[in-house]
Amino acid sequence: MKTISIVVPCYNEEENVQAMADALRETFKKDLPAYRYEILFIDNDSKDRTREIIRKLCAEDKGIKGIFNAKNFGQFNSPYYAMLQTTGDATVLMAADFQDPVEMIPRYVKEWENGYKIVIGIKKSSQENKLMYWLRGCYYKLIKKLSDVEQIEQFTGFGLYDKKFINVMRELNDPTPFLRGIVAELGFKRKEIPYEQPKRRAGKTSNNFYRLYDAAMLSITSYTKVGLRLATFIGMTVGCISLVVAIIYLILKLLFWDNFPAGMAPLLIVTCLLGSIQLFFIGLIGEYIMSINDRVKKRPLVVEDERLNFLDEKEKENEADDKEAEDGCKNQKAE
């Protein structure tokens, strides 16, 4: 029997964790009875009762596992790390707030059985704030045009990933992973399934301007060179324009010495313009340097505080022996 692992990252999701576990178990019971489930909740240092509820779920069901991070390691590292800890034949990544529909999982599994190593959901529309959806769309289009790698529009990471791709992720050893870019750059042949993103079931989203900005900068610094090249081109262009303006001012001043007062306004305007351009690109280059610095430091993706329902090495060996004995009995009966 094949195992499907479900990774559910959590941060202050006390109103959704129990409902998500129930919905996933019901989906496997009703639509995927031929598969075992492994549900992994990874908590990114929640401040509410999320961990308490996960403990309760793990105590009730050995098919549910939990990882508690020692602190908040960000919206990218935590789910990526959890995916590396799964043991299933395929892994599904989804949000805890039900904005990734649970009913999509059987469709993902069906396409996976048809031979696709990666099956992902693409938001064709959303019930979230229309302005936010439009801004996200503009962001995806911009990244797609700027990136050296063909990026995937309206893809949040929600999808199914075969164990072979999970092994590729394990070998990357990237301390600042960007899953959406990795899927586009290194992924196998994939199937894209459109869906409408529903509203958040309960609770308040932890996304804010800073988190969205962080996501944008990570994708830009990881998969584009345009920022650095733009700095070079704009610097050359402004330099040439400044030289031409300086020559024109010099000629006019020499020809009309007494009737051409240059004044301070042009100098102030040009100084402010050049200063603004310099500050902008210094900041952009700084983003690239921070990204390089994070990779050079080779910090772990996350530091665990606790994990629940994970077998130790001895238990794994015993489980493997039991499975081997079970398979042997089945083969003897077949003979």
N, C-alpha and C positions, 0 to 999 in steps of 0.2 A: 504494500500500500504506500503510495507516494504521500509526502508531507508538504503542505503549503505553509510557509512562515508568513506571518503578518506582523509588520513593524508599525507601532503606533507611538510616535513621539508625543510627549506630554509636557505642558507647562501651565500650571494652574487650571487643570481641567477636571476638577472634582465633580462638576455637573454632567460630564460626558463619559467618563471612564467606564462606569458600570454599564451604561446604556450601550456603549461601543462594544464591550465584551459580550453582552447578551446578543446584540445584533450579529456579531461575527459568528458566534456559536450557532445561532439559529440559521444563518446562511449555510454553514457547513452541514448542518443536520438536514436541511431541506433541499439545497441545491447541489451540495458537494459531498454526498454520503460516502463516496469511494475514496476520500482523501482524509488523512489525519491533519489536524491543525496544530500550529505552534504560534501562539499569540504573544508577542514580546512588547511590553510597555516599557519605554525608557523615559524616565522622569528627569527633567533638566532643572532640578533644584526648585521645585514648586514651593510656594508659600502657603498653600491651602491644604485641604485634606486628600489631595491626589494620591500621595504615597500610602496613606492609611487604607484607601480603597483598593489600591493595587495589591497591598499585602493580603487583604481579605480575599481578593480574587485568586491569588496564587495559592492561598491555603485551601481554597475550595476546589481548585482545578489545576492539576499538574501540567495540563497543556498550556497554561498561561504562565509566562515568565516575566520577571521584572528586573530592570537595572536602574539603580539610583545613582545619579551623578553627584560627585562631591560638591560641585558648584555649577552654575549655568555656563555651558561651553558654547553657546550660540546655536542659531537655528539651522546651521549646516552640519557642524561636526557631530552633534548628538544623533540625528537619524542615520547619518552615514555610518557611524560607529556601530549602531544597533544592527544595521544590515549585515555588517561583517561578523556579528555574533550568531547569526541564524544558522540552522542546521538543515533546513528544508530543501527539497528538490527545486523549489522556486520561492522567491520572496516578494511579497507585496508591501509597498510603502504607502501609507495613507495617514491623513490627519485625524486627530481625535475629535474634532468638532463637527464631524459628519458633512463637511463641505466636499469631501471625497466620498461619493456614494458607495455604500457597502454592496449594493446590488450589481456593481460593475465587476466585482471579483469573479463570479462564475463566467462572465464573458471573457475576462482576461485568461482564466484557466483554459477555456475552450480554445482560444487562439494559441495559447502556449502548447497545448496538445497537438495542434495543427502544425507545429514546427517552429513557431516564432520564439526566439530566445528572449526578446523584450517586447512587452505589450504595454503601451502607455495610454493614458487618457489625455485628450486635448479639449480644453474648454471652448465650446462653440458659442456659449453665452453664459451669463452668470446672473444670479438673483441678488448679488451684492450691490453696493453703491455703484450706480452707472458711471459716475465720474471716475471712480477708482478703477473700474474695469477698462474704461477708455485709456486711462493713463498707463495701466499695465500693458495694454495692447500697443501703445506708442513705444513703451520701453522695449518690448519684445522685438518690434520691427526695427528699432534703432540698433539693438545689439546684433540682430541678424545681419544688418547691413554692414556694421563695423567689424564684426568678428571674422577671424581667419577661418573659423570652423562654422559650417552650416548649422546655425542654432535652430531650436524647435520652438515655434511660437505657441503661446498659451499652454505651456507645459510646466507644471509645478513640481514634478517628481512623482506624482501619483501614478503607479503602474506596477506591473509584474516583471521580475527579473530572474532569469534562469540562474541556476547555481554556477554555471560556467562564467557568467558575467560577474557574479558575486566574487568568484575567485580572481577575476581580472581586477576588481576593486581592491581586493586584499593585497595584490602584488604592487599596486601603485605607490603605497606608502606616502600618501600626500597629506601633510598636516593641515592644509586648508582646502579641502575638497569642495568642488562645486558640481553636484551630481548632474544637474541639467546639462552642463557643458561636457561632462565625462560621457554621458549617454550619447550625445551628438557626435563626439569626437572618436570614442573608442567602442561604442556599442555595436552589437550584432545587428543583423537585419531585424527591423522592428515593425510592429503593427500599431497603428494609431487609431484609437477609437474615440470619436467625439462624444461629449456629454455636456449637459447643462449643470453648472455648479450651483447647488442649493445654498440657502442662507445658513449661517452658523446655527446649530441646534440650540445651544445655550452657552452662557458665559460671555466673557469679553475677550476679544482677540488681543494677543500680546504684540501684534505688529504695530509699529509706529513709523514715523518718518525716518528715524535713525536706522531702524532695521531694514526698511526698504532701500535706503541709501547704501547701507552696507552690502546688501545683495547686489545692487547695481554696480558698485565699485569692484566687488569680487569678480563679477562676470567680465567687466571691462578690463581689469588688470590681468585676468587669467587667459582671456581669449582674444584680446585685441592689441594691436600695435599703433592704432590710429592716434591715440592721445599723444604719444611721443613724437610721431611723425608730424602731427598737426602743429605741435609746438615749433618744430623746425621750420615748417613751411610758413607759418604765420610770422615767425621771427624774421625770416628772410624777406617776406613781403613788406612787413612794417619797416624793416631796415631800408629797403629800396625806396619806399614811399618817403620816408624821412629824409633820405639823401636827396631825392628829387626836390622835395619842398625846400630843403636847406639851400640848394643851388638856385632855385627860383627866387627865394628871399634875398640871397646875396646879389643876384643880378639886378633885381628891382631896387635894392638899396644903393648899389653902385650907380645905377642910371638916374635914380630920383632921390638923391641923398637927403635933400632938405624937405621933400614933399612925401616921403614914405616912412611914417613912423611905425615900426613893427609892433611896438607895445608888448605888454606882458601876457595878454590873454592867450595868444597862440602857444606860447611857451608852456603856460600852465596846463592848457588842454592836452597838449602832446605829452607832457610829463605824466599827467594823471592817466592818460590812455596807456602809455607804455608801462607804467607801474601796475595798472590793473591786469594787463596781459601777463606781465611777469609773475605776479602773485598767483594768478589762475593756474599757470603751467607749473609753477613751483609746487603748488598743492597737488596737482595731478601727478607730477613726477614722484611726489611724496607718497601717494597711494601705491604706485608701483614699487617703491622702495620698501614700504611696509609689508606688501605682499611677499617680496623677496625675503625680507627679514623673517617673516613667519615660517617660510619654508626652510630657511637655513637653520633656524633654531631647532627644528625637528622635535617640537613638543608633541606629546601624545594627543590624540583626537579628544579624548575625555579621560578623566580620572574617576574611577568607580568608587562610590561609597559603600554600595552593597548590591548583591545580585540574588535573585530568588528563583528557585526551581531549576537551577542549572546543575547538571550532574558533574561530579568530579571524575577524574580519570578512571578510578576503580569501578565506579558505577557505570561509566560508559562501556568498559570492557565487559561487565556482567550483562548489560543490556544487549551488546553486540552478540555475546554468546547465546543469550536467550533467543535472539532473532534468528541466529544461524541454526539453532536446534529446531525452532519453529518451522523454518524453511525446509529443513531436512525431513521433518515429519510430513509436511505437505507433499514433498517429492516421493516419499515412500508410499503414501496413500495413492498418489497418481499412478505409480507403477503397479 
